[in-house]
């Protein structure tokens, strides 16, 4: 199963990496949405649908 941490932007991704520097070596993907603009909700829905679809294919 794919493990993903969804963050708003590059600064948030850097923050997560600073808190848990080994997060990527544990095969956890950090996915950036690209900021809090107008399309943020749309991008979040797209990211969650992608994760949901991956989970369904795994089982």
C-alpha distance matrix in Angstrom:
0.0 3.8 6.4 9.7 13.2 15.5 19.1 22.4 23.7 24.3 26.2 23.4 21.0 23.7 24.2 20.6 20.9 24.3 23.1 20.2 21.1 18.5 15.6 14.9 15.5 12.6 10.3 10.2 11.5 14.6 15.4 19.1 20.7 24.0 26.2 27.7 29.8 30.4 27.2 24.9 24.2 23.6 21.2 19.3 19.1 17.9 15.1 14.0 14.4 12.3 9.3 10.4 10.8 7.4 6.2 9.4 9.1 6.2 8.8
3.8 0.0 3.8 6.4 10.2 12.3 15.8 19.0 20.1 20.7 22.7 20.1 17.5 20.3 21.1 17.7 17.9 21.4 20.6 17.9 18.7 16.4 13.2 12.2 13.5 11.1 8.2 7.5 7.9 11.0 11.7 15.5 17.2 20.4 22.8 24.5 26.5 27.4 24.2 21.9 21.5 21.0 18.2 16.5 16.9 15.5 12.3 11.9 12.8 10.3 7.4 9.8 10.5 7.1 7.4 10.9 10.7 8.9 11.9
6.4 3.8 0.0 3.8 7.0 9.9 13.2 16.7 18.0 18.5 20.0 17.2 14.8 17.5 17.8 14.3 14.8 18.2 17.0 14.5 15.7 13.7 10.2 10.1 11.8 9.2 7.1 4.9 6.1 8.7 10.2 13.8 15.9 19.1 21.0 22.6 25.1 26.3 23.4 20.7 20.6 20.6 17.8 15.7 16.7 15.9 12.3 11.8 13.8 11.8 8.6 11.2 12.9 10.1 9.8 13.6 14.0 12.1 14.6
9.7 6.4 3.8 0.0 3.8 6.2 9.5 13.0 14.3 15.1 16.7 13.8 11.7 14.8 15.2 12.0 13.0 16.4 15.6 13.7 15.0 13.9 10.1 10.0 12.8 10.9 8.9 5.6 4.7 5.8 6.7 10.2 12.2 15.4 17.2 18.9 21.4 22.8 20.0 17.2 17.3 17.6 14.6 12.5 14.0 13.4 9.6 9.7 12.4 10.6 7.9 11.1 13.1 11.1 11.4 15.0 15.7 14.6 17.2
13.2 10.2 7.0 3.8 0.0 3.8 6.4 10.1 11.7 12.6 13.7 10.5 8.9 12.1 11.9 8.8 10.7 13.8 12.9 11.7 13.5 13.3 9.5 10.3 13.6 12.1 10.9 7.2 6.2 4.8 6.1 8.6 10.7 13.7 14.9 16.4 19.3 21.1 18.8 15.5 16.0 17.0 14.0 11.7 14.0 14.1 10.4 10.6 14.0 12.8 10.5 13.5 15.9 14.5 14.6 18.1 19.2 18.2 20.6
15.5 12.3 9.9 6.2 3.8 0.0 3.8 7.0 9.1 11.0 12.4 9.3 8.5 12.2 12.3 10.1 12.4 15.3 14.8 14.4 16.0 16.4 12.8 13.2 16.7 15.6 14.1 10.5 8.4 6.0 4.9 6.1 7.2 10.5 11.5 12.8 15.6 17.3 15.0 11.7 12.4 13.5 10.5 8.2 11.1 11.4 8.0 8.8 12.4 11.7 10.3 13.2 15.7 15.0 15.6 18.7 20.0 19.7 22.0
19.1 15.8 13.2 9.5 6.4 3.8 0.0 3.8 5.8 8.0 8.9 5.9 6.1 9.8 9.7 8.6 11.2 13.6 13.5 14.0 15.5 16.8 13.6 14.2 17.9 17.4 16.3 12.7 10.5 7.1 6.1 5.0 6.3 8.5 8.7 10.3 13.5 15.8 14.2 10.8 12.3 14.0 11.0 9.4 12.9 13.4 10.5 11.9 15.4 14.9 14.0 16.8 19.2 18.6 19.4 22.5 23.7 23.4 25.8
22.4 19.0 16.7 13.0 10.1 7.0 3.8 0.0 3.8 7.3 8.2 6.3 7.8 10.9 11.1 11.2 13.7 15.6 16.0 17.0 18.3 20.0 17.0 17.4 21.2 21.0 19.8 16.3 13.8 10.3 8.4 5.6 5.0 6.1 5.1 6.6 9.9 12.5 11.4 8.1 10.5 12.4 9.8 9.0 12.8 13.4 11.5 13.3 16.5 16.4 16.2 18.8 21.0 20.9 22.0 24.8 26.1 26.2 28.6
23.7 20.1 18.0 14.3 11.7 9.1 5.8 3.8 0.0 3.8 5.6 5.4 6.4 8.8 10.1 10.9 12.6 14.4 15.7 16.8 17.3 19.3 16.8 16.6 20.4 20.9 19.7 16.6 13.8 10.1 8.6 5.1 5.9 4.9 4.9 8.0 10.6 13.8 12.8 10.2 13.3 14.6 11.7 11.8 15.5 15.4 13.4 15.9 18.8 18.1 18.1 21.2 22.9 22.5 23.9 26.8 27.7 27.8 30.5
24.3 20.7 18.5 15.1 12.6 11.0 8.0 7.3 3.8 0.0 3.8 5.4 5.0 6.2 8.6 9.9 10.5 12.3 14.3 15.3 15.2 17.4 15.4 15.0 18.6 19.8 18.8 16.2 13.5 9.9 9.4 6.6 8.8 7.5 8.1 11.5 13.8 17.1 16.1 13.9 17.0 18.0 14.8 15.1 18.7 18.2 15.9 18.5 21.3 20.0 19.9 23.3 24.8 23.9 25.4 28.5 29.0 28.8 31.8
26.2 22.7 20.0 16.7 13.7 12.4 8.9 8.2 5.6 3.8 0.0 3.8 5.4 5.1 6.2 8.8 9.9 10.5 12.4 14.3 14.5 17.3 15.8 16.2 19.6 20.7 20.3 17.5 15.5 11.8 12.0 9.5 11.3 10.2 9.5 12.1 14.9 18.4 18.0 15.4 18.4 20.1 17.2 16.9 20.7 20.7 18.3 20.5 23.6 22.7 22.2 25.4 27.3 26.4 27.5 30.7 31.5 31.1 33.8
23.4 20.1 17.2 13.8 10.5 9.3 5.9 6.3 5.4 5.4 3.8 0.0 3.8 5.4 4.9 6.3 8.6 9.7 10.6 12.3 13.4 15.8 13.7 14.6 18.1 18.5 18.3 15.1 13.4 9.7 10.1 8.2 10.1 10.3 9.6 11.6 15.0 18.2 17.4 14.3 16.7 18.6 15.8 14.7 18.4 18.8 16.2 17.8 21.2 20.5 19.5 22.6 24.8 23.9 24.6 27.9 28.9 28.4 30.9
21.0 17.5 14.8 11.7 8.9 8.5 6.1 7.8 6.4 5.0 5.4 3.8 0.0 3.8 5.4 5.2 6.2 8.6 10.0 10.6 11.0 13.0 10.8 11.1 14.8 15.5 15.0 12.1 10.2 6.6 7.8 6.9 10.0 10.6 11.2 13.9 16.9 19.9 18.5 15.6 17.9 19.2 15.9 15.0 18.6 18.3 15.2 17.1 20.3 19.0 17.9 21.3 23.2 21.8 22.8 26.2 26.8 26.1 28.8
23.7 20.3 17.5 14.8 12.1 12.2 9.8 10.9 8.8 6.2 5.1 5.4 3.8 0.0 3.8 5.5 5.0 6.1 8.7 9.9 9.5 12.4 11.3 11.8 15.0 16.3 16.5 14.1 12.7 9.6 11.3 10.4 13.5 13.3 13.6 16.3 19.3 22.6 21.5 18.8 21.3 22.7 19.4 18.7 22.3 22.0 19.0 20.9 24.1 22.6 21.5 24.9 26.8 25.1 26.1 29.6 30.1 29.1 31.9
24.2 21.1 17.8 15.2 11.9 12.3 9.7 11.1 10.1 8.6 6.2 4.9 5.4 3.8 0.0 3.8 5.4 5.1 6.3 8.6 9.6 12.7 11.5 13.2 16.1 16.8 17.5 14.8 14.1 11.0 12.9 12.0 14.6 14.9 14.4 16.4 19.8 23.1 22.3 19.2 21.3 23.3 20.3 19.0 22.6 22.9 19.8 21.1 24.6 23.6 22.1 25.2 27.5 26.0 26.5 30.0 30.9 29.7 32.2
20.6 17.7 14.3 12.0 8.8 10.1 8.6 11.2 10.9 9.9 8.8 6.3 5.2 5.5 3.8 0.0 3.8 5.4 5.1 6.1 7.8 10.1 8.2 10.3 13.3 13.4 14.2 11.3 11.1 8.4 11.0 11.3 14.2 15.3 15.4 17.4 20.8 23.7 22.5 19.1 20.8 22.6 19.5 17.8 21.1 21.3 17.9 18.9 22.3 21.2 19.3 22.3 24.7 23.0 23.2 26.8 27.7 26.3 28.7
20.9 17.9 14.8 13.0 10.7 12.4 11.2 13.7 12.6 10.5 9.9 8.6 6.2 5.0 5.4 3.8 0.0 3.8 5.5 5.1 4.8 7.5 6.7 8.1 10.8 11.9 12.8 10.8 10.7 8.7 11.8 12.5 15.9 16.7 17.4 19.9 23.0 26.0 24.6 21.5 23.5 24.8 21.4 20.2 23.4 23.1 19.6 20.9 24.1 22.4 20.6 23.9 25.8 23.7 24.2 27.9 28.3 26.7 29.4
24.3 21.4 18.2 16.4 13.8 15.3 13.6 15.6 14.4 12.3 10.5 9.7 8.6 6.1 5.1 5.4 3.8 0.0 3.8 5.6 5.4 9.1 9.4 11.4 13.4 14.6 16.1 14.3 14.5 12.4 15.3 15.4 18.6 19.0 19.1 21.3 24.6 27.9 26.9 23.7 25.8 27.5 24.3 22.9 26.3 26.3 22.9 24.0 27.4 25.9 24.0 27.3 29.4 27.3 27.6 31.4 31.9 30.2 32.8
23.1 20.6 17.0 15.6 12.9 14.8 13.5 16.0 15.7 14.3 12.4 10.6 10.0 8.7 6.3 5.1 5.5 3.8 0.0 3.8 6.2 9.0 8.9 11.9 13.7 13.9 15.9 13.7 14.6 12.8 15.8 16.3 19.2 20.3 20.1 21.9 25.4 28.4 27.4 24.0 25.5 27.5 24.5 22.6 25.7 26.1 22.6 23.2 26.7 25.6 23.2 26.1 28.6 26.6 26.4 30.2 31.0 29.1 31.3
20.2 17.9 14.5 13.7 11.7 14.4 14.0 17.0 16.8 15.3 14.3 12.3 10.6 9.9 8.6 6.1 5.1 5.6 3.8 0.0 3.8 5.5 5.5 8.8 10.2 10.2 12.5 10.8 12.3 11.4 14.9 16.3 19.5 20.9 21.4 23.4 26.8 29.6 28.1 24.8 26.1 27.7 24.5 22.6 25.4 25.5 21.8 22.3 25.6 24.1 21.5 24.5 26.7 24.3 24.1 27.9 28.5 26.4 28.6
21.1 18.7 15.7 15.0 13.5 16.0 15.5 18.3 17.3 15.2 14.5 13.4 11.0 9.5 9.6 7.8 4.8 5.4 6.2 3.8 0.0 3.8 5.6 7.5 8.4 9.9 12.0 11.2 12.4 11.8 15.4 16.7 20.3 21.3 22.1 24.6 27.8 30.7 29.1 26.1 27.8 29.0 25.6 24.1 27.1 26.6 23.0 24.0 27.0 25.0 22.8 26.1 27.9 25.2 25.5 29.2 29.3 27.2 29.8
18.5 16.4 13.7 13.9 13.3 16.4 16.8 20.0 19.3 17.4 17.3 15.8 13.0 12.4 12.7 10.1 7.5 9.1 9.0 5.5 3.8 0.0 3.8 5.6 5.2 6.4 9.1 9.2 11.3 11.8 15.6 17.7 21.2 22.7 24.0 26.5 29.6 32.2 30.3 27.3 28.6 29.5 26.1 24.5 27.1 26.4 22.7 23.4 26.2 24.0 21.5 24.7 26.2 23.3 23.4 27.1 27.0 24.6 27.2
15.6 13.2 10.2 10.1 9.5 12.8 13.6 17.0 16.8 15.4 15.8 13.7 10.8 11.3 11.5 8.2 6.7 9.4 8.9 5.5 5.6 3.8 0.0 3.8 5.5 5.3 7.0 5.8 7.9 8.5 12.3 14.7 18.1 20.0 21.3 23.6 26.7 29.1 27.0 24.0 25.1 26.0 22.6 20.9 23.4 22.8 19.0 19.6 22.4 20.3 17.8 21.0 22.7 19.9 20.0 23.8 23.8 21.7 24.3
14.9 12.2 10.1 10.0 10.3 13.2 14.2 17.4 16.6 15.0 16.2 14.6 11.1 11.8 13.2 10.3 8.1 11.4 11.9 8.8 7.5 5.6 3.8 0.0 3.8 5.3 5.2 5.2 6.3 7.7 11.2 13.9 17.5 19.2 21.1 23.9 26.5 28.9 26.5 23.8 25.2 25.5 21.9 20.8 23.1 21.9 18.2 19.4 21.8 19.2 17.1 20.5 21.7 18.7 19.4 23.1 22.6 20.7 23.7
15.5 13.5 11.8 12.8 13.6 16.7 17.9 21.2 20.4 18.6 19.6 18.1 14.8 15.0 16.1 13.3 10.8 13.4 13.7 10.2 8.4 5.2 5.5 3.8 0.0 3.8 5.3 7.3 9.4 11.4 14.9 17.7 21.2 22.9 24.9 27.7 30.3 32.7 30.2 27.6 28.8 29.0 25.5 24.2 26.4 25.1 21.4 22.3 24.5 21.8 19.5 22.7 23.6 20.3 20.8 24.4 23.6 21.2 24.1
12.6 11.1 9.2 10.9 12.1 15.6 17.4 21.0 20.9 19.8 20.7 18.5 15.5 16.3 16.8 13.4 11.9 14.6 13.9 10.2 9.9 6.4 5.3 5.3 3.8 0.0 3.8 5.5 8.9 11.3 14.7 17.9 21.1 23.4 25.2 27.6 30.4 32.4 29.9 27.1 27.8 28.2 24.9 23.1 25.0 24.0 20.2 20.6 22.7 20.3 17.5 20.3 21.5 18.2 18.1 21.8 21.3 18.6 21.2
10.3 8.2 7.1 8.9 10.9 14.1 16.3 19.8 19.7 18.8 20.3 18.3 15.0 16.5 17.5 14.2 12.8 16.1 15.9 12.5 12.0 9.1 7.0 5.2 5.3 3.8 0.0 3.8 6.3 9.6 12.5 15.9 19.0 21.4 23.7 26.1 28.6 30.4 27.6 25.1 25.8 25.7 22.3 20.9 22.5 21.1 17.5 18.1 19.9 17.1 14.7 17.7 18.5 15.1 15.5 19.1 18.3 16.0 19.0
10.2 7.5 4.9 5.6 7.2 10.5 12.7 16.3 16.6 16.2 17.5 15.1 12.1 14.1 14.8 11.3 10.8 14.3 13.7 10.8 11.2 9.2 5.8 5.2 7.3 5.5 3.8 0.0 3.8 6.6 9.5 13.0 16.0 18.5 20.5 22.7 25.4 27.2 24.5 21.8 22.4 22.7 19.4 17.7 19.5 18.5 14.7 15.2 17.5 15.1 12.5 15.7 17.1 14.2 14.5 18.2 18.1 16.1 18.9
11.5 7.9 6.1 4.7 6.2 8.4 10.5 13.8 13.8 13.5 15.5 13.4 10.2 12.7 14.1 11.1 10.7 14.5 14.6 12.3 12.4 11.3 7.9 6.3 9.4 8.9 6.3 3.8 0.0 3.8 6.2 9.7 12.7 15.2 17.5 19.9 22.3 24.1 21.3 18.8 19.8 19.8 16.3 15.1 17.1 15.7 12.0 13.3 15.5 13.0 11.1 14.7 15.9 13.3 14.4 18.0 17.8 16.6 19.7
14.6 11.0 8.7 5.8 4.8 6.0 7.1 10.3 10.1 9.9 11.8 9.7 6.6 9.6 11.0 8.4 8.7 12.4 12.8 11.4 11.8 11.8 8.5 7.7 11.4 11.3 9.6 6.6 3.8 0.0 3.8 6.6 9.9 12.1 14.1 16.6 19.2 21.3 18.9 16.1 17.5 17.9 14.4 13.2 15.9 15.0 11.3 13.0 15.8 13.8 12.3 15.9 17.5 15.6 16.7 20.2 20.4 19.6 22.5
15.4 11.7 10.2 6.7 6.1 4.9 6.1 8.4 8.6 9.4 12.0 10.1 7.8 11.3 12.9 11.0 11.8 15.3 15.8 14.9 15.4 15.6 12.3 11.2 14.9 14.7 12.5 9.5 6.2 3.8 0.0 3.8 6.6 9.2 11.6 14.1 16.2 18.0 15.4 12.9 14.4 14.4 10.7 10.1 12.8 11.6 8.2 10.6 13.2 11.3 10.8 14.4 15.7 14.5 16.1 19.2 19.6 19.5 22.4
19.1 15.5 13.8 10.2 8.6 6.1 5.0 5.6 5.1 6.6 9.5 8.2 6.9 10.4 12.0 11.3 12.5 15.4 16.3 16.3 16.7 17.7 14.7 13.9 17.7 17.9 15.9 13.0 9.7 6.6 3.8 0.0 3.8 5.6 7.9 10.7 12.9 15.1 12.8 10.4 12.7 13.1 9.4 9.5 12.8 11.9 9.3 12.1 14.8 13.5 13.6 16.9 18.3 17.6 19.3 22.2 22.8 22.9 25.8
20.7 17.2 15.9 12.2 10.7 7.2 6.3 5.0 5.9 8.8 11.3 10.1 10.0 13.5 14.6 14.2 15.9 18.6 19.2 19.5 20.3 21.2 18.1 17.5 21.2 21.1 19.0 16.0 12.7 9.9 6.6 3.8 0.0 3.8 5.9 8.1 9.7 11.5 9.1 6.7 9.1 9.5 6.1 6.7 10.1 9.6 8.0 10.9 13.3 12.8 13.6 16.4 17.8 17.9 19.7 22.1 23.0 23.7 26.4
24.0 20.4 19.1 15.4 13.7 10.5 8.5 6.1 4.9 7.5 10.2 10.3 10.6 13.3 14.9 15.3 16.7 19.0 20.3 20.9 21.3 22.7 20.0 19.2 22.9 23.4 21.4 18.5 15.2 12.1 9.2 5.6 3.8 0.0 3.8 7.1 8.1 10.6 8.9 7.4 10.9 11.1 8.2 9.8 13.1 12.4 11.5 14.5 16.7 16.1 17.2 20.0 21.2 21.3 23.3 25.7 26.4 27.1 29.9
26.2 22.8 21.0 17.2 14.9 11.5 8.7 5.1 4.9 8.1 9.5 9.6 11.2 13.6 14.4 15.4 17.4 19.1 20.1 21.4 22.1 24.0 21.3 21.1 24.9 25.2 23.7 20.5 17.5 14.1 11.6 7.9 5.9 3.8 0.0 3.8 5.8 9.1 8.6 6.7 10.2 11.7 9.6 10.5 14.0 14.3 13.5 16.0 18.5 18.5 19.3 21.8 23.5 23.8 25.4 27.8 28.9 29.6 32.1
27.7 24.5 22.6 18.9 16.4 12.8 10.3 6.6 8.0 11.5 12.1 11.6 13.9 16.3 16.4 17.4 19.9 21.3 21.9 23.4 24.6 26.5 23.6 23.9 27.7 27.6 26.1 22.7 19.9 16.6 14.1 10.7 8.1 7.1 3.8 0.0 3.8 6.8 7.5 5.3 8.4 10.7 9.8 10.3 13.4 14.6 14.4 16.2 18.7 19.4 20.2 22.2 24.2 25.0 26.2 28.4 29.9 30.7 32.9
29.8 26.5 25.1 21.4 19.3 15.6 13.5 9.9 10.6 13.8 14.9 15.0 16.9 19.3 19.8 20.8 23.0 24.6 25.4 26.8 27.8 29.6 26.7 26.5 30.3 30.4 28.6 25.4 22.3 19.2 16.2 12.9 9.7 8.1 5.8 3.8 0.0 3.8 5.5 5.5 8.6 10.0 9.9 11.5 14.0 14.9 15.5 17.6 19.5 20.3 21.7 23.5 25.1 26.2 27.8 29.6 31.0 32.2 34.5
30.4 27.4 26.3 22.8 21.1 17.3 15.8 12.5 13.8 17.1 18.4 18.2 19.9 22.6 23.1 23.7 26.0 27.9 28.4 29.6 30.7 32.2 29.1 28.9 32.7 32.4 30.4 27.2 24.1 21.3 18.0 15.1 11.5 10.6 9.1 6.8 3.8 0.0 3.8 5.6 7.4 8.3 9.6 11.4 13.0 14.0 15.5 17.3 18.6 20.0 21.7 23.1 24.4 26.1 27.7 29.0 30.6 32.2 34.2
27.2 24.2 23.4 20.0 18.8 15.0 14.2 11.4 12.8 16.1 18.0 17.4 18.5 21.5 22.3 22.5 24.6 26.9 27.4 28.1 29.1 30.3 27.0 26.5 30.2 29.9 27.6 24.5 21.3 18.9 15.4 12.8 9.1 8.9 8.6 7.5 5.5 3.8 0.0 3.8 5.6 5.2 6.0 8.6 10.0 10.4 12.1 14.2 15.3 16.4 18.4 19.8 20.9 22.6 24.3 25.7 27.0 28.7 30.8
24.9 21.9 20.7 17.2 15.5 11.7 10.8 8.1 10.2 13.9 15.4 14.3 15.6 18.8 19.2 19.1 21.5 23.7 24.0 24.8 26.1 27.3 24.0 23.8 27.6 27.1 25.1 21.8 18.8 16.1 12.9 10.4 6.7 7.4 6.7 5.3 5.5 5.6 3.8 0.0 3.8 5.4 5.1 6.1 8.6 9.8 10.4 12.2 14.1 15.2 16.5 18.1 19.8 21.1 22.5 24.2 25.8 27.1 29.1
24.2 21.5 20.6 17.3 16.0 12.4 12.3 10.5 13.3 17.0 18.4 16.7 17.9 21.3 21.3 20.8 23.5 25.8 25.5 26.1 27.8 28.6 25.1 25.2 28.8 27.8 25.8 22.4 19.8 17.5 14.4 12.7 9.1 10.9 10.2 8.4 8.6 7.4 5.6 3.8 0.0 3.8 5.4 5.0 6.2 8.6 9.8 10.5 12.2 14.2 15.4 16.2 18.2 20.0 21.0 22.4 24.3 25.8 27.4
23.6 21.0 20.6 17.6 17.0 13.5 14.0 12.4 14.6 18.0 20.1 18.6 19.2 22.7 23.3 22.6 24.8 27.5 27.5 27.7 29.0 29.5 26.0 25.5 29.0 28.2 25.7 22.7 19.8 17.9 14.4 13.1 9.5 11.1 11.7 10.7 10.0 8.3 5.2 5.4 3.8 0.0 3.8 5.5 5.2 6.2 8.7 10.0 10.6 12.3 14.4 15.2 16.4 18.5 20.0 21.0 22.6 24.5 26.3
21.2 18.2 17.8 14.6 14.0 10.5 11.0 9.8 11.7 14.8 17.2 15.8 15.9 19.4 20.3 19.5 21.4 24.3 24.5 24.5 25.6 26.1 22.6 21.9 25.5 24.9 22.3 19.4 16.3 14.4 10.7 9.4 6.1 8.2 9.6 9.8 9.9 9.6 6.0 5.1 5.4 3.8 0.0 3.8 5.5 5.0 6.1 8.6 9.8 10.5 12.4 14.1 15.2 16.6 18.4 19.9 21.2 22.8 25.0
19.3 16.5 15.7 12.5 11.7 8.2 9.4 9.0 11.8 15.1 16.9 14.7 15.0 18.7 19.0 17.8 20.2 22.9 22.6 22.6 24.1 24.5 20.9 20.8 24.2 23.1 20.9 17.7 15.1 13.2 10.1 9.5 6.7 9.8 10.5 10.3 11.5 11.4 8.6 6.1 5.0 5.5 3.8 0.0 3.8 5.4 5.1 6.1 8.5 9.8 10.7 12.1 14.1 15.4 16.5 18.3 20.1 21.2 23.1
19.1 16.9 16.7 14.0 14.0 11.1 12.9 12.8 15.5 18.7 20.7 18.4 18.6 22.3 22.6 21.1 23.4 26.3 25.7 25.4 27.1 27.1 23.4 23.1 26.4 25.0 22.5 19.5 17.1 15.9 12.8 12.8 10.1 13.1 14.0 13.4 14.0 13.0 10.0 8.6 6.2 5.2 5.5 3.8 0.0 3.8 5.5 5.1 6.0 8.5 9.9 10.3 12.1 14.2 15.2 16.3 18.3 19.9 21.5
17.9 15.5 15.9 13.4 14.1 11.4 13.4 13.4 15.4 18.2 20.7 18.8 18.3 22.0 22.9 21.3 23.1 26.3 26.1 25.5 26.6 26.4 22.8 21.9 25.1 24.0 21.1 18.5 15.7 15.0 11.6 11.9 9.6 12.4 14.3 14.6 14.9 14.0 10.4 9.8 8.6 6.2 5.0 5.4 3.8 0.0 3.8 5.5 5.1 6.2 8.7 9.8 10.5 12.4 14.3 15.3 16.6 18.5 20.5
15.1 12.3 12.3 9.6 10.4 8.0 10.5 11.5 13.4 15.9 18.3 16.2 15.2 19.0 19.8 17.9 19.6 22.9 22.6 21.8 23.0 22.7 19.0 18.2 21.4 20.2 17.5 14.7 12.0 11.3 8.2 9.3 8.0 11.5 13.5 14.4 15.5 15.5 12.1 10.4 9.8 8.7 6.1 5.1 5.5 3.8 0.0 3.8 5.5 5.1 6.4 8.6 10.0 10.7 12.5 14.4 15.6 16.8 19.1
14.0 11.9 11.8 9.7 10.6 8.8 11.9 13.3 15.9 18.5 20.5 17.8 17.1 20.9 21.1 18.9 20.9 24.0 23.2 22.3 24.0 23.4 19.6 19.4 22.3 20.6 18.1 15.2 13.3 13.0 10.6 12.1 10.9 14.5 16.0 16.2 17.6 17.3 14.2 12.2 10.5 10.0 8.6 6.1 5.1 5.5 3.8 0.0 3.8 5.4 5.1 6.1 8.6 9.9 10.5 12.3 14.3 15.4 17.1
14.4 12.8 13.8 12.4 14.0 12.4 15.4 16.5 18.8 21.3 23.6 21.2 20.3 24.1 24.6 22.3 24.1 27.4 26.7 25.6 27.0 26.2 22.4 21.8 24.5 22.7 19.9 17.5 15.5 15.8 13.2 14.8 13.3 16.7 18.5 18.7 19.5 18.6 15.3 14.1 12.2 10.6 9.8 8.5 6.0 5.1 5.5 3.8 0.0 3.8 5.4 4.9 6.0 8.5 9.7 10.4 12.3 14.2 15.8
12.3 10.3 11.8 10.6 12.8 11.7 14.9 16.4 18.1 20.0 22.7 20.5 19.0 22.6 23.6 21.2 22.4 25.9 25.6 24.1 25.0 24.0 20.3 19.2 21.8 20.3 17.1 15.1 13.0 13.8 11.3 13.5 12.8 16.1 18.5 19.4 20.3 20.0 16.4 15.2 14.2 12.3 10.5 9.8 8.5 6.2 5.1 5.4 3.8 0.0 3.8 5.4 5.2 6.2 8.6 10.0 10.7 12.5 14.8
9.3 7.4 8.6 7.9 10.5 10.3 14.0 16.2 18.1 19.9 22.2 19.5 17.9 21.5 22.1 19.3 20.6 24.0 23.2 21.5 22.8 21.5 17.8 17.1 19.5 17.5 14.7 12.5 11.1 12.3 10.8 13.6 13.6 17.2 19.3 20.2 21.7 21.7 18.4 16.5 15.4 14.4 12.4 10.7 9.9 8.7 6.4 5.1 5.4 3.8 0.0 3.8 5.5 5.1 6.2 8.7 10.0 10.6 12.9
10.4 9.8 11.2 11.1 13.5 13.2 16.8 18.8 21.2 23.3 25.4 22.6 21.3 24.9 25.2 22.3 23.9 27.3 26.1 24.5 26.1 24.7 21.0 20.5 22.7 20.3 17.7 15.7 14.7 15.9 14.4 16.9 16.4 20.0 21.8 22.2 23.5 23.1 19.8 18.1 16.2 15.2 14.1 12.1 10.3 9.8 8.6 6.1 4.9 5.4 3.8 0.0 3.8 5.5 5.1 6.3 8.7 9.9 11.2
10.8 10.5 12.9 13.1 15.9 15.7 19.2 21.0 22.9 24.8 27.3 24.8 23.2 26.8 27.5 24.7 25.8 29.4 28.6 26.7 27.9 26.2 22.7 21.7 23.6 21.5 18.5 17.1 15.9 17.5 15.7 18.3 17.8 21.2 23.5 24.2 25.1 24.4 20.9 19.8 18.2 16.4 15.2 14.1 12.1 10.5 10.0 8.6 6.0 5.2 5.5 3.8 0.0 3.8 5.4 5.1 6.3 8.7 10.4
7.4 7.1 10.1 11.1 14.5 15.0 18.6 20.9 22.5 23.9 26.4 23.9 21.8 25.1 26.0 23.0 23.7 27.3 26.6 24.3 25.2 23.3 19.9 18.7 20.3 18.2 15.1 14.2 13.3 15.6 14.5 17.6 17.9 21.3 23.8 25.0 26.2 26.1 22.6 21.1 20.0 18.5 16.6 15.4 14.2 12.4 10.7 9.9 8.5 6.2 5.1 5.5 3.8 0.0 3.8 5.5 5.2 6.3 9.1
6.2 7.4 9.8 11.4 14.6 15.6 19.4 22.0 23.9 25.4 27.5 24.6 22.8 26.1 26.5 23.2 24.2 27.6 26.4 24.1 25.5 23.4 20.0 19.4 20.8 18.1 15.5 14.5 14.4 16.7 16.1 19.3 19.7 23.3 25.4 26.2 27.8 27.7 24.3 22.5 21.0 20.0 18.4 16.5 15.2 14.3 12.5 10.5 9.7 8.6 6.2 5.1 5.4 3.8 0.0 3.8 5.4 5.1 6.7
9.4 10.9 13.6 15.0 18.1 18.7 22.5 24.8 26.8 28.5 30.7 27.9 26.2 29.6 30.0 26.8 27.9 31.4 30.2 27.9 29.2 27.1 23.8 23.1 24.4 21.8 19.1 18.2 18.0 20.2 19.2 22.2 22.1 25.7 27.8 28.4 29.6 29.0 25.7 24.2 22.4 21.0 19.9 18.3 16.3 15.3 14.4 12.3 10.4 10.0 8.7 6.3 5.1 5.5 3.8 0.0 3.8 5.4 5.6
9.1 10.7 14.0 15.7 19.2 20.0 23.7 26.1 27.7 29.0 31.5 28.9 26.8 30.1 30.9 27.7 28.3 31.9 31.0 28.5 29.3 27.0 23.8 22.6 23.6 21.3 18.3 18.1 17.8 20.4 19.6 22.8 23.0 26.4 28.9 29.9 31.0 30.6 27.0 25.8 24.3 22.6 21.2 20.1 18.3 16.6 15.6 14.3 12.3 10.7 10.0 8.7 6.3 5.2 5.4 3.8 0.0 3.8 5.6
6.2 8.9 12.1 14.6 18.2 19.7 23.4 26.2 27.8 28.8 31.1 28.4 26.1 29.1 29.7 26.3 26.7 30.2 29.1 26.4 27.2 24.6 21.7 20.7 21.2 18.6 16.0 16.1 16.6 19.6 19.5 22.9 23.7 27.1 29.6 30.7 32.2 32.2 28.7 27.1 25.8 24.5 22.8 21.2 19.9 18.5 16.8 15.4 14.2 12.5 10.6 9.9 8.7 6.3 5.1 5.4 3.8 0.0 3.8
8.8 11.9 14.6 17.2 20.6 22.0 25.8 28.6 30.5 31.8 33.8 30.9 28.8 31.9 32.2 28.7 29.4 32.8 31.3 28.6 29.8 27.2 24.3 23.7 24.1 21.2 19.0 18.9 19.7 22.5 22.4 25.8 26.4 29.9 32.1 32.9 34.5 34.2 30.8 29.1 27.4 26.3 25.0 23.1 21.5 20.5 19.1 17.1 15.8 14.8 12.9 11.2 10.4 9.1 6.7 5.6 5.6 3.8 0.0
